[in-house]
Amino acid sequence: MPFYTSIQINATTTAYFWHITEDVTSLFRAVSLKDTSLFRLEGMKSKEHQKGFLAVRMLLQHIGYNDYDLTYTETGKPVLNDGKNISISHSHKFSCICISNQIMGIDIEILKEKTLKIAPRFLEMKHLENLSEVEKIMKATIIWGVKESIFKIKNEVGISFPEHIFEDEFCLSDKKCSAELHFNNTIEKFNFHFYKVEDYIFVCVFSNN
Ligand SMILES: CC(C)(COP(=O)(O)OP(=O)(O)OC[C@H]1O[C@@H](n2cnc3c(N)ncnc32)[C@H](O)[C@@H]1OP(=O)(O)O)[C@@H](O)C(=O)NCCC(=O)NCCS
C-alpha cells in the first residue's frame, strides 16, 4: 500500500505517512534521486533502511516536493529549500515526514516490550505508575519519542535523555503534553502531540520559544 494517511497537527503543520509494502526495486523505480542520495542509498546495509529512505522520497513526491528539494546539515538534520521546516522518522513498515512553518521534531516508534524494559534509563518511573502493561509500553514509547524529537530539534551534542529532558505528567487520553530541556544553564519548554498509528506511536514536538 502506498500513501497511508496524513495528520493535520495545527494550521501550518501536517504529518504524512507511508506504509511500506513495496520492495526496494519498486520504490527505487518510482523516485528520482540526486547523486548524493544515490550514494547514501548504496551505502545502506539493510533493505529495511533503504526502503525507509526511499519511502521518504515517495512522500516528498506525493506532496509536490522531490529529493532535490531536500538537503542535510553536517549533523544530519534535514532542510527543505523553500524555508519550511521538515522532520523525518522511520520505523519498520512506516516512514513519515512532517512539514511546518514552526520549528518541530517528529518520531515514529513501533510499540514493543523492549522500550518498557529500558524505561528506567530514560524516563521518570513514577510516570508509569497505576497503568496496565500495555499502557506502560505506550507511555514509555511516547516519552522516548518526545526525547528523540527534542534531540532532533536541538541537534546539540551532549544532550542526555534522563539528565536533561523532563516530561511533565500526562494521561494517555490527553493526546498532548509538555516537556522541558535543562541544558547549558537554560530551560527550554516544548509542547507535544501524540497519536497511535496502527501498532506505532507518532509524536510531534514543538519548541515554545
Ligand atoms: C538522530 C536520531 C535522533 C535519529 O533517530 P532514530 O530514532 O534513530 O531514527 P528516526 O528514523 O526517527 O530518524 C531518522 C531521521 O532523523 C533525521 N536526523 C538525523 N540526524 C538528525 C539531527 N542531528 N537533527 C535532526 N534530525 C536528524 C534524519 O532525517 C533521519 O532520517 P534520514 O537520514 O533518512 O533523512 C538518533 O539517531 C540519535 O542520535 N538520538 C540521540 C540518541 C541519544 O542521545 N540517546 C540517549 C539515550 S539515553
The ligand as a Tripos MOL2 file, in Angstrom:
@<TRIPOS>MOLECULE
LIG
   48    50     1     0     0
SMALL
NO_CHARGES

@<TRIPOS>ATOM
      1 C1         19.4610   11.3530   15.2040 C.3       1 LIG1
      2 C2         18.4700   10.4620   15.8890 C.3       1 LIG1
      3 C3         17.5710   11.3390   16.7590 C.3       1 LIG1
      4 C4         17.6170    9.6980   14.8580 C.3       1 LIG1
      5 O1         16.5930    8.9910   15.4690 O.3       1 LIG1
      6 P1         16.2510    7.4530   15.1550 P.3       1 LIG1
      7 O2         15.1400    7.0320   16.0360 O.co2     1 LIG1
      8 O3         17.4970    6.6670   15.1540 O.co2     1 LIG1
      9 O4         15.7410    7.4340   13.6730 O.3       1 LIG1
     10 P2         14.4800    8.1120   13.0170 P.3       1 LIG1
     11 O5         14.0870    7.2300   11.9060 O.co2     1 LIG1
     12 O6         13.4240    8.5060   13.9960 O.co2     1 LIG1
     13 O7         15.0850    9.4600   12.4430 O.3       1 LIG1
     14 C5         15.9940    9.4290   11.4060 C.3       1 LIG1
     15 C6         15.9470   10.7800   10.7350 C.3       1 LIG1
     16 O8         16.3160   11.7730   11.6790 O.3       1 LIG1
     17 C7         16.8610   12.8580   10.9490 C.3       1 LIG1
     18 N1         18.0750   13.2700   11.6380 N.ar      1 LIG1
     19 C8         19.2650   12.6360   11.6770 C.ar      1 LIG1
     20 N2         20.1490   13.3400   12.3930 N.ar      1 LIG1
     21 C9         19.4980   14.4450   12.8020 C.ar      1 LIG1
     22 C10        19.8990   15.5580   13.5730 C.ar      1 LIG1
     23 N3         21.1310   15.6860   14.0450 N.pl3     1 LIG1
     24 N4         18.9890   16.5290   13.8290 N.ar      1 LIG1
     25 C11        17.7230   16.4250   13.3430 C.ar      1 LIG1
     26 N5         17.2860   15.3880   12.5880 N.ar      1 LIG1
     27 C12        18.1870   14.4110   12.3320 C.ar      1 LIG1
     28 C13        17.1430   12.3970    9.5260 C.3       1 LIG1
     29 O9         16.1960   12.9840    8.6720 O.3       1 LIG1
     30 C14        16.9400   10.8950    9.6200 C.3       1 LIG1
     31 O10        16.3720   10.2810    8.5000 O.3       1 LIG1
     32 P3         17.0460   10.3110    7.0370 P.3       1 LIG1
     33 O11        18.5200   10.3510    7.2560 O.co2     1 LIG1
     34 O12        16.5540    9.0960    6.3500 O.co2     1 LIG1
     35 O13        16.5500   11.5670    6.4060 O.co2     1 LIG1
     36 C15        19.1820    9.4010   16.7630 C.3       1 LIG1
     37 O14        19.9360    8.5820   15.9560 O.3       1 LIG1
     38 C16        20.0270    9.9540   17.8710 C.2       1 LIG1
     39 O15        21.1700   10.2160   17.7040 O.2       1 LIG1
     40 N6         19.4310   10.0850   19.0500 N.am      1 LIG1
     41 C17        20.0600   10.5110   20.2200 C.3       1 LIG1
     42 C18        20.3750    9.2770   20.9720 C.3       1 LIG1
     43 C19        20.5630    9.5320   22.4090 C.2       1 LIG1
     44 O16        21.0200   10.5560   22.8450 O.2       1 LIG1
     45 N7         20.2060    8.5540   23.1860 N.am      1 LIG1
     46 C20        20.3360    8.6480   24.5940 C.3       1 LIG1
     47 C21        19.5080    7.6170   25.2220 C.3       1 LIG1
     48 S1         19.5740    7.7820   26.9590 S.3       1 LIG1
@<TRIPOS>BOND
     1     1     2 1
     2     2     3 1
     3     2     4 1
     4     2    36 1
     5     4     5 1
     6     5     6 1
     7     6     7 2
     8     6     8 1
     9     6     9 1
    10     9    10 1
    11    10    11 2
    12    10    12 1
    13    10    13 1
    14    13    14 1
    15    14    15 1
    16    15    16 1
    17    15    30 1
    18    16    17 1
    19    17    18 1
    20    17    28 1
    21    18    19 ar
    22    18    27 ar
    23    19    20 ar
    24    20    21 ar
    25    21    22 ar
    26    21    27 ar
    27    22    23 1
    28    22    24 ar
    29    24    25 ar
    30    25    26 ar
    31    26    27 ar
    32    28    29 1
    33    28    30 1
    34    30    31 1
    35    31    32 1
    36    32    33 2
    37    32    34 1
    38    32    35 1
    39    36    37 1
    40    36    38 1
    41    38    39 2
    42    38    40 1
    43    40    41 1
    44    41    42 1
    45    42    43 1
    46    43    44 2
    47    43    45 1
    48    45    46 1
    49    46    47 1
    50    47    48 1
@<TRIPOS>SUBSTRUCTURE
     1 LIG1         1 GROUP 0 **** ****
